[in-house]
């Protein structure tokens, strides 16, 4: 966090993300509290977007999956990256398949909760017998 007497921290990446529509409004508070951290995070986050062997279409499809995942569920990000993927040449079928593949993450709720339910049902049966 910057002290009152320090000059404002320059945030060109933050400004670029806002201008490009690649800004999550949930970041506004973090930006206000620590603009230097926000700028550093955006620099880190931008590396795979600007570099690497994957074509833009695939990067955008992965970002659709991340934003649609049950652990994230960020609608504006899904919409933005879906538009970007289609613009980069993804077909509607490819986008749909990404969404379908992403649903697999939801099974983890069952993987965790169903065994607990079975244990609790078994314990309830034992308690009724006692």
C-alpha positions as CSV (number, residue, x, y, z in Angstrom):
1,X,0.0,0.0,0.0
2,X,1.3,3.4,-0.8
3,X,1.7,6.1,1.8
4,X,0.1,9.5,1.5
5,X,3.3,11.3,0.7
6,X,4.4,8.9,-2.1
7,X,3.6,9.9,-5.7
8,X,0.8,7.9,-7.4
9,X,1.9,4.6,-9.0
10,X,1.6,4.5,-12.8
11,X,-0.8,1.8,-14.0
12,X,-0.6,1.5,-17.7
13,X,-1.6,-2.2,-17.8
14,X,-4.6,-1.4,-15.6
15,X,-5.7,1.4,-17.9
16,X,-5.1,-0.8,-21.0
17,X,-7.3,-3.6,-19.5
18,X,-10.1,-1.1,-18.7
19,X,-9.9,0.5,-22.2
20,X,-10.0,-3.0,-23.9
21,X,-13.0,-4.1,-21.8
22,X,-10.9,-6.8,-20.2
23,X,-11.5,-5.5,-16.7
24,X,-13.3,-7.3,-13.9
25,X,-15.1,-4.6,-11.8
26,X,-14.4,-6.8,-8.8
27,X,-10.8,-5.7,-9.1
28,X,-11.8,-2.0,-8.4
29,X,-11.3,-2.3,-4.7
30,X,-8.0,-4.1,-4.9
31,X,-6.8,-1.4,-7.4
32,X,-7.8,1.3,-5.0
33,X,-6.0,-0.3,-2.1
34,X,-2.9,-1.4,-3.9
35,X,-2.5,-0.2,-7.5
36,X,1.1,-1.5,-7.6
37,X,0.0,-5.1,-6.8
38,X,-2.9,-4.9,-9.3
39,X,-0.4,-3.7,-12.0
40,X,2.0,-6.6,-11.1
41,X,-0.8,-9.1,-11.2
42,X,-2.0,-7.9,-14.6
43,X,1.6,-8.1,-15.9
44,X,1.9,-11.7,-14.7
45,X,-1.6,-12.6,-16.0
46,X,-0.7,-11.2,-19.4
47,X,2.3,-13.3,-20.2
48,X,0.5,-16.3,-21.7
49,X,-1.9,-14.0,-23.6
50,X,1.0,-12.2,-25.3
51,X,3.5,-15.2,-25.6
52,X,3.5,-18.9,-26.2
53,X,2.7,-21.3,-29.0
54,X,-1.1,-21.6,-28.6
55,X,-3.2,-19.8,-31.2
56,X,-5.5,-17.0,-29.9
57,X,-8.5,-19.2,-30.6
58,X,-7.4,-21.9,-28.2
59,X,-6.4,-19.4,-25.5
60,X,-9.8,-17.9,-25.7
61,X,-11.5,-21.3,-25.5
62,X,-9.5,-22.1,-22.4
63,X,-10.6,-18.8,-20.9
64,X,-14.2,-19.6,-21.7
65,X,-13.8,-22.8,-19.7
66,X,-12.1,-21.1,-16.8
67,X,-14.8,-18.4,-16.6
68,X,-17.6,-20.9,-17.0
69,X,-16.2,-23.4,-14.5
70,X,-18.2,-24.1,-11.3
71,X,-15.3,-22.7,-9.3
72,X,-15.4,-19.4,-11.0
73,X,-18.8,-18.8,-12.8
74,X,-18.0,-15.3,-14.1
75,X,-20.6,-14.5,-16.8
76,X,-19.0,-11.3,-18.2
77,X,-15.7,-13.2,-18.7
78,X,-17.5,-16.1,-20.4
79,X,-19.2,-13.7,-22.7
80,X,-16.1,-11.7,-23.5
81,X,-13.9,-14.7,-24.2
82,X,-16.7,-16.5,-26.2
83,X,-16.9,-13.4,-28.4
84,X,-13.1,-13.4,-28.7
85,X,-13.0,-17.1,-29.5
86,X,-15.6,-16.8,-32.3
87,X,-13.8,-13.7,-33.7
88,X,-10.5,-15.8,-33.6
89,X,-12.2,-18.5,-35.7
90,X,-13.7,-20.9,-33.2
91,X,-16.9,-22.6,-34.4
92,X,-20.1,-22.6,-32.3
93,X,-19.6,-26.4,-32.0
94,X,-16.1,-25.9,-30.6
95,X,-17.4,-23.4,-28.0
96,X,-20.2,-25.7,-27.1
97,X,-17.8,-28.6,-26.6
98,X,-15.7,-26.5,-24.3
99,X,-18.8,-25.8,-22.2
100,X,-19.7,-29.4,-22.2
101,X,-16.2,-30.4,-21.1
102,X,-16.2,-27.8,-18.4
103,X,-19.3,-29.4,-16.8
104,X,-17.1,-32.4,-15.8
105,X,-15.8,-30.2,-12.9
106,X,-19.2,-30.3,-11.3
107,X,-18.9,-34.0,-10.6
108,X,-16.5,-33.2,-7.8
109,X,-19.4,-32.1,-5.7
110,X,-20.8,-35.6,-5.9
111,X,-17.3,-37.1,-5.4
112,X,-17.1,-35.3,-2.1
113,X,-20.7,-35.3,-0.8
114,X,-22.1,-38.7,-1.9
115,X,-19.6,-40.8,0.2
116,X,-20.3,-38.5,3.2
117,X,-24.1,-39.0,2.7
118,X,-23.5,-42.8,2.6
119,X,-21.5,-42.7,5.8
120,X,-24.2,-40.5,7.5
121,X,-27.0,-42.8,6.3
122,X,-25.1,-45.8,7.7
123,X,-24.5,-44.0,11.0
124,X,-28.2,-43.1,11.2
125,X,-29.2,-46.7,10.6
126,X,-26.8,-47.8,13.5
127,X,-28.3,-45.2,15.8
128,X,-31.8,-46.4,15.1
129,X,-30.8,-49.9,16.0
130,X,-29.3,-48.8,19.4
